[in-house]
């Protein structure tokens, strides 16, 4: 079944004569970019958007990935969009509209016909207002069109010897902050510093959710027990408090996709 989906993906990419790959550096967009580069070789470019709410580590990893495979790469710097300053429930929709408008302008100015992104089939099962924006703007999602799930993408990435095959999922930093809360630059940097520190201490993929002066840590499966008994636990707590959090809590449910999403259908 995966081979059939993979072949369908290749067919879709071959049909698109020239395109921009919206490249975040995550597993999905990395696999899509790698496959597009192998299938087409020319008339494609990876474009990464850098905003204050995208972790710097993600940008650096995106740069390294394109260098490794000799893929043409462009970074677009965009200031914080004021229309999402209060982190509204429709934030993802408004953000996608803003960022992909920049990509559409770039594509038009540089004679690329399409823009493709790394949305996959699993994304249809969660609260994803951004998918509505992509559809309205005519963005193509080849992984979704081919029916590829996250599991499929990881398996295919592994078979292609891509180092990112088991990379933890990474969403923008705005997802760490409750809806209808003003986004402050200082808060974003606190989250980024906290997650980088936990990453360096052996907890990749960990989320630090902000609730006022409380840091709520969501670990991947298997890490909850580890962090509870970690000899460096006090060191981790001390560092989180130095970063600016007053209280540190461990979410016993662990990391789960969309844990901050409202119980509602997509807007």
QUIRASUL-V85249 format. One line per field, one symbol per residue. psi: psi as a letter, one per 40 degrees, with the letter a starting at -180 (. if undefined). burial: b if it has 24 or more other C-alpha atoms within 12 Angstrom, else e. A space follows every 10 residues. Layout:
psi->???
burial->???
//
This chain:
psi->dddddddddd dddddhdiih hhhdeidddd dddddddddd difiihhhhh ieehhddddd ddddddddef hhhhhhhhih hdeedefide dddddddddd ddddddddde fhdihiifhi ddeeeihgdd ddddddefhi gddddeehid ddddddddde fhdedehiih iiedeehiif hhhidddddd dddddddddd efgiehihih gbehhhhhii heedddddeh dedddddddd dddeidihih heeahhhfde iigiih.
burial->eeeebbeebb ebbeebebbb bbbbbbbbbb bbbbbbbebb eebbbbbbbb bbbbbbbbbe bbbebbeeee bbbbbeeeeb eeebbebbbb bbbbbbbbbb bbbbebbeee ebbbbbbbbb bbbeebbbbb bbbbeebebb bbbbbbbbbb ebbbbbbeee ebbbbbbbbb bbbbbbbbbe eebeeebbbb bbbbbbbbee eebbbbbbbb eeebbbbbbb eebeeebeee eeeeebbebb eebbbeebbb beebbbbbbb beeeeee
//
